[in-house]
């Protein structure tokens, strides 16, 4: 094991050394030792960890299960949800074993030459309350599981082998959703000259942006004296577009302005990235070099024009996302994030809010590259608790440090256009809360004068009275659409953001009768209806938000709760077992779109048509019964046919919020056969059509991969959607067949998920039942290139194999 570690580290060192003579970043990825539970002397170098599990980081120790209703069972009244009487909440934090202590150990090698270097140890997140030891000595600790932090470990390093040990502790009652557990984001060593650019010491802003020219301001903080800085800007083709050298610094900061002529402006539609390379010299001696990607763009928020990007007013078509990646838990994975964001692109979504904490660096890199506006949030709690052991315990000691690190680490991402200091913090009440809001906002302003700050507010009346809402750069309202007008009148900013909207609930492919609007509706199977008419006591249906967005120019956009389902918070089934993940997503936990996805797509995706019909048409036993049909479409009218018989034309109209955005045939009588919708253009001409056919028995398995070629790096993933069809090829929408998965060749079975919020099946066993006819299998590359083959089989089904190339 040790030998492997040495080879890995040494290889990386050699590679980075030859690429660049100055700093090296070594990601401590493989060959960690992990133990769940207390361990005496586990911080010492000679501790015997041979029996511990070998894991790679990022790692989430809890995601492997098993689900257990007793884990973090919370008997509480959730006051934010209007509850007054405590009830037993199972599954609130996902019912996975994240509580308790976990230890990680990792050996790495340091050359004699590196003992004269400055060495930082960077954690991009550690869940939670990390205590960090090097060679038996405590070198530091942190508290918040979502914070980025680093320590200067230069003085604690030894020549040769060094032993890093990290203890993590997760308290019960510390979260409102699944937080994950462990070293779930990268850990790295940064090895550089003592005279070097500070960690997160580069600040790039674009104070002047026109079509003709951009002024790029680069501030570089450094340690040491008598140095000069050479700064070069490259375009996306790696051509030099500007360069400047300066020996003049002020208080250990260089402040340069570079001119970029005819800049390509960054936007979701044109996510064009430049690169700044800053080189620090002592005489002719290159001491340090840092490369930073950035975008040239301007943002502005005003009462006259709302939110403007590059001078153009636009509204946020956004989603809130928690940080878990469904079956992968919280262990960050770029392939999984990229897939999420590709699905969001197809949706026409342009913005993401990292609810309710710091986003991963990977997610921000992808937002820059793929084109998403980003609302980077920090906290779900300040000083007043929502959950007993939440961030309230750390607020006084850590809030400033956590915000500083958030801003410094991420401020060069063009995607970030707004910060959030908090979500529905109970501190909205009372004058102390107003002071806290101002204090936090001022820290953001001090660290980054270019972006505004919001808070997602639910106690809107209280914030009108106390002045809390008035002091924010951007008043964000969570739900409470009925208060938008009043808030707009009373708050001075002149605009309102829907910082959190909808919270409509549904289960993919599940439809309930009678079809009616309902709040907190529960069914014996613990599912919610995909007719998209069910919501929470504090929330609303999508159309109520659409009307605000469409009719009020002073509403600057919305962030829908949520894009994807997440682990934990199984409202409206918080007290029902088994139920362990959310129903809020437009897309389920496996990453498969629900019907609601198409409702948003029909208005957000302006590049492509949407024509989507629901429910499915497999209703044995409902013959002769009323079975409403809804169509979510970018067209404004359509005609529906059951077995060729017209059910009439529907045209979007203003009589109700729903008829304005959906086409609904409420009196359709079910008979098996075909359901066809024909979309019509304004002249009544046929523009598009879609047909669903009643399926027979499941006959054959169908596989579809999101990517057929992946990288042979041991962590890239392909997501294979598995479904079944009858012998005529019709999809079987209600199939629940139990399937088995086998991977051969250059790859591994990684995980599986079917999107059923009530399933207690492990994500890590190579078998699972279909949910509403579908599930998703994740396969992972190895470091050896070649082909991997996934075979999926099930009783009485024609099996299927798919081959993925790994390069
Ligand atoms: C909001 C809250 C979210 C989530 C959501 C569910 O009030 O900010 O974190 O709990 O409700 O509807």
Boltz pocket constraint, residues with backbone or C-beta under 6 A from the ligand:
constraints:
  - pocket:
      binder: B
      contacts: [[A, 80], [A, 355], [A, 356], [A, 423], [A, 424], [A, 456], [A, 458], [A, 478], [A, 500], [A, 503], [A, 536], [A, 539], [A, 561], [A, 569], [A, 571]]
      max_distance: 6.0
